[in-house]
Amino acid sequence: MWIYSYLGESADFLTYSLLNLEKDSHLGEAVRFFLFDAPKVMMLLTLVVFVIGIVRSFFTPERTRKLLAGRREIVGNGMAASLGIVTPFCSCSAVPLFIGFIQAGVPLGVTLSFLIAAPMVNEVALILLYGLLGWRVALLYLVSGLLIAILAGWVIGRLKLEHLIEDWVVEMRQGEPLVLEQKPNWQQRIEMGVQAVREIVGKVWPYLVLGIAVGAAIHGFVPETFMAKIMGKDAWWSVPSAVLVGIPMYSNAAGVVPVMEALLGKGAALGTVLAFMMSVIALSFPEMVILRKVLKVKMLLIFVAVVGSGILFTGYLFNFLI
């Protein structure tokens, strides 16, 4: 913690004394933003990912499937979305997870609640939002993401769309019985925490640095009035525009959250920025390409429409309330 307390002074020294940049200048503000945020976020990320890695050791794929098997309606959707936050899965594992859940008898709606929550309510996003914007914004993101995952899965489940799963997935339902993996001891759990740091921090740090650099540029050079006009509360089209811009982007929470911090600092509305981040994380084009392997086109379009509607509603709601 003592290192954290000196970050502000260190950033000031490096920016204004060592680099000799002028205070209140565009470049000085941008460089100071980067030098302060980069080490702060990296330290916070490393610490919390280690803890999350230990927590995740209690939720193996087989145990998660068994917990969700047979769960129906809103209770199953809520449990699935909650498990999606803490379990070690991402969009790259969507196909094997989808097959495993369907094979274990998990209903389609419950399965999709899990698959929506896992990338959308991202632990990296929560960590960064807490560190950069405070616990209120992090809590808003957590609650809204969970509600979208629960309600979207519930709606899709009520529509009875199992016939829109790809045929080859349905044919695999009669697989081998599930076998629970052996419980790790505490030494193994700690090793899993260290491994999580290596994998997650090692994977996201380039996106993190890039996101902070973009955020620094926005913070230093973009006028506040400009962002307020195109992403403010008064622009009714800002929320759907933010979602449409976010879908084709290839990024993750580590790269998006620092940009989100800078946009908010320049006058962008919270709901608009949250909608942008959620669309990047949960409705990105790579995510859709992966899900297309197990869902027919009509099912994929329904999935995008339902989740997108939830994100739009969240964006407008927060812009109205805050």
C-alpha positions in Angstrom: 0.0 0.0 0.0 2.9 2.4 0.7 3.9 2.1 -3.0 0.4 3.1 -4.0 0.5 6.2 -1.8 3.6 7.4 -3.7 2.2 6.9 -7.2 0.8 10.5 -7.5 4.1 12.0 -6.4 6.1 9.7 -8.7 3.9 10.5 -11.7 4.3 14.2 -11.0 8.1 13.9 -10.7 8.5 11.9 -13.9 6.1 14.1 -15.9 7.0 17.6 -14.8 10.5 17.3 -13.5 12.2 14.5 -15.3 10.5 14.9 -18.7 10.1 18.7 -18.1 6.6 18.9 -19.4 4.4 21.9 -18.6 1.6 21.5 -16.1 -1.9 21.9 -17.5 -0.5 21.3 -21.0 -2.3 18.7 -23.2 0.8 16.5 -23.4 1.6 16.9 -19.7 -1.9 15.9 -18.7 -1.8 12.9 -21.0 1.6 11.6 -19.9 0.8 12.2 -16.2 -2.5 10.2 -16.6 -0.6 7.3 -18.2 2.2 7.2 -15.6 -0.2 7.3 -12.7 -2.8 4.8 -14.0 -0.6 2.1 -15.5 1.2 1.0 -12.3 -1.9 1.6 -10.2 -4.1 -0.7 -12.3 -1.4 -3.3 -12.7 -0.9 -3.6 -8.9 -4.6 -3.8 -8.3 -5.1 -6.3 -11.1 -2.3 -8.6 -9.9 -3.5 -8.7 -6.3 -7.2 -9.3 -7.1 -6.6 -11.8 -9.9 -4.5 -13.9 -7.4 -7.5 -14.0 -5.0 -9.9 -14.7 -7.8 -7.7 -17.6 -9.0 -8.0 -19.2 -5.6 -11.8 -18.7 -5.5 -12.0 -20.2 -9.0 -10.4 -23.4 -7.8 -13.7 -24.2 -6.0 -15.6 -24.1 -9.4 -14.3 -26.8 -11.8 -16.1 -27.3 -15.1 -17.7 -30.6 -13.9 -18.8 -29.2 -10.6 -20.3 -26.1 -12.3 -22.3 -28.3 -14.8 -23.6 -30.5 -11.9 -24.7 -27.4 -10.0 -26.7 -26.2 -13.0 -28.1 -29.5 -14.3 -31.8 -29.6 -13.8 -32.2 -26.0 -12.8 -35.1 -24.2 -14.5 -36.7 -20.8 -14.9 -35.5 -17.8 -13.0 -33.7 -19.6 -10.1 -31.5 -21.5 -12.6 -30.8 -18.3 -14.6 -29.8 -16.5 -11.4 -27.5 -19.3 -10.3 -26.0 -19.6 -13.7 -25.3 -15.9 -14.1 -23.7 -15.8 -10.6 -21.5 -18.8 -11.4 -20.5 -17.1 -14.6 -18.8 -14.3 -12.7 -16.5 -16.5 -10.6 -15.8 -19.5 -12.9 -12.6 -19.6 -15.1 -14.3 -19.4 -18.5 -14.1 -16.9 -21.4 -15.5 -16.6 -24.9 -12.8 -19.0 -26.2 -14.3 -21.8 -24.2 -17.9 -21.1 -25.2 -18.2 -24.1 -27.6 -17.0 -26.9 -25.3 -18.9 -25.3 -22.4 -22.1 -25.1 -24.4 -21.8 -28.7 -25.4 -21.0 -29.9 -21.9 -24.0 -28.0 -20.4 -26.5 -29.2 -22.9 -25.0 -32.7 -22.5 -25.5 -32.5 -18.8 -29.2 -31.5 -19.2 -28.8 -27.8 -18.4 -31.7 -26.0 -20.1 -30.8 -23.7 -23.0 -31.9 -20.5 -21.3 -29.9 -21.3 -18.2 -26.9 -22.2 -20.3 -27.1 -18.8 -22.1 -27.4 -16.9 -18.8 -24.1 -18.5 -17.8 -22.4 -17.8 -21.2 -23.6 -14.1 -21.2 -22.5 -13.5 -17.6 -19.1 -15.1 -18.0 -17.6 -12.6 -20.4 -19.9 -9.6 -19.6 -19.5 -9.5 -15.8 -15.8 -9.8 -16.1 -13.6 -9.9 -13.0 -10.9 -7.8 -14.8 -13.6 -5.2 -15.6 -14.8 -5.2 -12.0 -11.3 -4.7 -10.7 -10.5 -1.9 -13.0 -13.8 -0.1 -12.5 -13.3 -0.3 -8.8 -9.7 1.0 -9.0 -10.4 3.7 -11.5 -14.0 4.9 -10.9 -14.9 3.7 -7.4 -17.2 1.0 -5.9 -20.5 2.6 -7.0 -19.7 2.3 -10.7 -18.3 -1.2 -10.2 -21.5 -2.2 -8.4 -23.7 -0.7 -11.1 -21.8 -2.7 -13.7 -22.1 -5.9 -11.6 -25.8 -5.6 -10.9 -26.8 -4.5 -14.5 -24.7 -7.2 -16.1 -26.2 -9.9 -13.9 -29.7 -8.7 -14.6 -29.1 -8.7 -18.3 -27.7 -12.2 -18.2 -30.6 -13.5 -16.0 -33.4 -11.9 -17.9 -31.9 -12.6 -21.4 -31.5 -16.3 -20.5 -35.0 -16.4 -19.0 -36.6 -14.8 -22.1 -34.7 -17.2 -24.5 -35.7 -20.1 -22.3 -39.3 -19.2 -22.4 -39.2 -19.0 -26.2 -38.4 -22.8 -26.4 -35.7 -22.4 -29.0 -33.9 -25.7 -28.5 -34.6 -26.6 -32.1 -32.2 -23.8 -33.1 -29.2 -25.5 -31.6 -26.9 -26.9 -34.2 -27.8 -30.6 -34.9 -24.4 -32.0 -34.2 -24.6 -30.5 -30.6 -28.0 -32.2 -30.0 -26.6 -35.5 -31.2 -23.9 -35.4 -28.5 -26.4 -35.2 -25.6 -26.0 -38.9 -24.9 -22.4 -38.6 -23.8 -20.4 -40.2 -21.0 -21.6 -39.4 -17.5 -19.9 -36.5 -15.7 -17.3 -37.2 -13.2 -16.3 -34.7 -10.6 -12.7 -33.7 -10.5 -10.6 -34.3 -7.4 -10.6 -31.5 -4.9 -7.3 -29.6 -4.8 -5.6 -28.9 -1.5 -4.6 -25.4 -0.3 -1.1 -25.5 -1.7 -2.6 -26.3 -5.1 -5.2 -23.6 -4.7 -2.4 -21.0 -4.1 -0.5 -22.4 -7.1 -3.8 -21.8 -9.1 -3.8 -18.2 -7.9 -0.2 -17.7 -9.1 -1.1 -19.4 -12.4 -4.1 -17.1 -12.8 -1.8 -14.1 -12.4 0.5 -15.5 -15.0 -2.2 -16.3 -17.5 -4.6 -13.4 -17.0 -2.2 -10.5 -16.3 0.2 -11.9 -18.9 -2.6 -12.0 -21.4 -4.3 -8.7 -20.8 -1.4 -6.3 -20.0 -0.9 -5.3 -23.7 -4.6 -4.4 -23.9 -4.3 -2.6 -20.6 -1.3 -0.5 -21.7 -3.0 0.3 -25.0 -6.3 1.2 -23.3 -4.5 3.5 -20.8 -2.6 5.1 -23.6 -5.9 5.8 -25.5 -7.5 7.0 -22.3 -4.5 9.3 -21.7 -4.8 10.7 -25.2 -8.5 11.4 -24.6 -7.8 12.9 -21.2 -5.1 15.2 -22.5 -6.3 16.3 -25.9 -10.1 15.8 -26.3 -12.2 18.8 -25.3 -14.9 18.1 -22.7 -17.6 19.8 -24.8 -16.9 17.5 -27.7 -17.5 14.3 -25.7 -20.5 15.8 -23.9 -22.1 16.5 -27.3 -21.7 13.1 -28.9 -21.9 10.8 -25.7 -23.9 13.0 -23.3 -27.3 12.5 -21.9 -29.0 14.9 -24.3 -28.0 12.9 -27.3 -30.7 10.3 -27.6 -28.8 8.4 -30.3 -25.6 8.1 -28.2 -26.5 4.8 -26.5 -27.4 2.8 -29.7 -24.4 4.4 -31.5 -22.1 3.3 -28.6 -23.4 -0.3 -28.9 -23.0 -0.4 -32.7 -19.5 0.9 -32.4 -18.6 -1.6 -29.7 -19.8 -4.8 -31.4 -17.2 -4.9 -34.2 -14.3 -4.0 -31.8 -11.8 -6.7 -30.9 -10.8 -5.9 -27.3 -11.5 -6.9 -23.7 -12.2 -5.2 -20.4 -8.6 -4.4 -19.8 -8.5 -2.3 -22.9 -11.9 -0.7 -22.6 -12.1 0.4 -18.9 -9.3 2.9 -19.1 -10.9 4.4 -22.2 -14.2 4.5 -20.2 -12.5 6.4 -17.4 -11.2 9.0 -19.8 -14.6 9.4 -21.6 -16.4 9.9 -18.3 -13.8 12.5 -17.3 -14.6 14.4 -20.5 -18.3 14.6 -20.0 -19.6 11.4 -21.6 -22.7 9.9 -19.8 -22.3 6.9 -17.6 -25.1 4.9 -19.3 -23.7 5.5 -22.7 -20.2 4.4 -21.7 -21.4 1.3 -19.8 -23.4 0.3 -22.9 -20.3 0.7 -25.0 -18.2 -1.4 -22.7 -20.8 -4.1 -22.4 -21.2 -4.4 -26.1 -17.5 -4.8 -26.6 -17.3 -7.5 -24.0 -20.5 -9.4 -24.5 -21.5 -8.8 -28.2 -18.1 -8.6 -29.9 -17.8 -10.0 -33.4 -15.3 -12.7 -32.3 -17.7 -13.8 -29.6 -20.5 -14.2 -32.2 -18.2 -16.2 -34.6 -17.5 -18.7 -31.7 -21.2 -19.0 -30.7 -22.2 -19.5 -34.4 -20.5 -22.9 -34.2 -23.2 -24.2 -31.8 -26.2 -21.9 -32.6 -28.1 -21.7 -35.9 -28.2 -18.2 -37.5 -31.7 -17.5 -36.3 -30.8 -18.4 -32.7 -27.7 -16.2 -32.9 -29.7 -13.2 -34.1 -32.3 -13.7 -31.3 -29.4 -13.9 -28.8 -27.9 -10.6 -30.1 -31.3 -8.9 -30.1 -32.2 -9.9 -26.6 -28.8 -9.1 -25.1 -28.5 -5.9 -27.1 -31.9 -4.8 -25.9 -30.8 -5.4 -22.3 -27.7 -3.3 -22.9 -29.7 -0.5 -24.5 -32.2 -0.5 -21.6 -29.3 -0.3 -19.1 -27.7 2.6 -21.0 -30.8 4.6 -21.1 -31.8 3.8 -17.5 -28.5 5.0 -16.1 -28.5 8.1 -18.3 -32.0 8.9 -16.9 -31.2 8.1 -13.3 -27.6 9.5 -13.0 
